[in-house]
Amino acid sequence: MKLGKDYIMHSELALPYLETPEDHIIKTLETLQTKFGLKKDSKQKLIDLGSGDGRVVIYAGLNYGILSIGYEINPDLVKEALEHKELLKKEKKYKNKYLRKIKIKRGDLFTLNLKNYDFIYIYSLPTMQSFLHHVFKTAKSEAIFISYKYPLDQFETYLKLEYKIKHQTDNQENYSYFYRMMEKKL
Ligand SMILES: C[S@@+](CC[C@H](N)C(=O)[O-])C[C@H]1O[C@@H](n2cnc3c(N)ncnc32)[C@H](O)[C@@H]1O
């Protein structure tokens, strides 16, 4: 699908680029492993909705060997993420089999179907959450949503808050919130 300039600009205003700090990503993935069944080198899949410079999916793919897909609307950030991946290819310690698990795609998160994903990462703003229902509702039962910094307060009818972790950086406190998609009623 072709994304118009106005649409991209509007998306970036509604949800600007802000990055999850590296140490918060590490702790979040550790929590997924210890509490939510993330298994290294398994067939599980993770997606980052609005993946910025790709840091979450690059970390997940390299360190956990699961298929990790980032969707990002901003072409410059997609380029940056792909360049980062290319650089990693030159470092011998990163095996190609792990790099192949990292996919960065240019696209609009509002058009996605999440049915194939076990772990769904999002760093969004409370102001845009009400527009996410049609996307979130496509996730399978038991899928785990991870929301960085802001709780997903408007989704209680189908997302159950199971856990949260506190990140402390200098004087700042942030949380990652872990939700489980409830059983779907037929
Ligand atoms: C707060 S940043 C989070 C970046 C990354 N996930 C992280 O945690 O480091 C949100 C990202 O979503 C992207 N974005 C905004 N609207 C989008 C849309 N409609 N589709 C895909 N990405 C979008 C922005 O360009 C930005 O990079």
The ligand as an SDF file (V2000), in Angstrom:
LIG
                    3D

 27 29  0  0  0  0  0  0  0  0999 V2000
    7.3150    5.8760   20.6130 C   0  0  0  0  0  0  0  0  0  0  0  0
    8.1300    5.2800   19.1530 S   0  0  0  0  0  0  0  0  0  0  0  0
    8.6220    3.6580   19.6560 C   0  0  0  0  0  0  0  0  0  0  0  0
    9.8380    3.1170   18.9010 C   0  0  0  0  0  0  0  0  0  0  0  0
   10.2760    1.7170   19.3180 C   0  0  0  0  0  0  0  0  0  0  0  0
    9.1650    0.7980   19.3300 N   0  0  0  0  0  0  0  0  0  0  0  0
   10.9300    1.7260   20.6790 C   0  0  0  0  0  0  0  0  0  0  0  0
   10.2300    1.3630   21.6460 O   0  0  0  0  0  0  0  0  0  0  0  0
   12.1080    2.0850   20.7930 O   0  0  0  0  0  0  0  0  0  0  0  0
    6.7460    5.0030   18.0820 C   0  0  0  0  0  0  0  0  0  0  0  0
    7.0970    4.7540   16.6220 C   0  0  0  0  0  0  0  0  0  0  0  0
    5.8890    4.4880   15.9030 O   0  0  0  0  0  0  0  0  0  0  0  0
    6.0330    5.0170   14.5910 C   0  0  0  0  0  0  0  0  0  0  0  0
    4.6850    5.1790   14.0280 N   0  0  0  0  0  0  0  0  0  0  0  0
    3.7980    6.1850   14.2440 C   0  0  0  0  0  0  0  0  0  0  0  0
    2.6640    5.9540   13.5630 N   0  0  0  0  0  0  0  0  0  0  0  0
    2.8180    4.7700   12.9100 C   0  0  0  0  0  0  0  0  0  0  0  0
    1.9890    4.0040   12.0380 C   0  0  0  0  0  0  0  0  0  0  0  0
    0.7660    4.4010   11.7130 N   0  0  0  0  0  0  0  0  0  0  0  0
    2.4670    2.8240   11.5660 N   0  0  0  0  0  0  0  0  0  0  0  0
    3.7390    2.3930   11.8860 C   0  0  0  0  0  0  0  0  0  0  0  0
    4.5750    3.0980   12.6890 N   0  0  0  0  0  0  0  0  0  0  0  0
    4.1170    4.2620   13.2030 C   0  0  0  0  0  0  0  0  0  0  0  0
    6.7960    6.3160   14.8090 C   0  0  0  0  0  0  0  0  0  0  0  0
    7.4260    6.7510   13.6170 O   0  0  0  0  0  0  0  0  0  0  0  0
    7.7770    5.9030   15.9210 C   0  0  0  0  0  0  0  0  0  0  0  0
    8.9850    5.4510   15.3840 O   0  0  0  0  0  0  0  0  0  0  0  0
  1  2  1  0
  2  3  1  0
  2 10  1  0
  3  4  1  0
  4  5  1  0
  5  6  1  0
  5  7  1  0
  7  8  2  0
  7  9  1  0
 10 11  1  0
 11 12  1  0
 11 26  1  0
 12 13  1  0
 13 14  1  0
 13 24  1  0
 14 15  1  0
 14 23  1  0
 15 16  2  0
 16 17  1  0
 17 18  1  0
 17 23  2  0
 18 19  1  0
 18 20  2  0
 20 21  1  0
 21 22  2  0
 22 23  1  0
 24 25  1  0
 24 26  1  0
 26 27  1  0
M  CHG  2   2   1   9  -1
M  END
$$$$
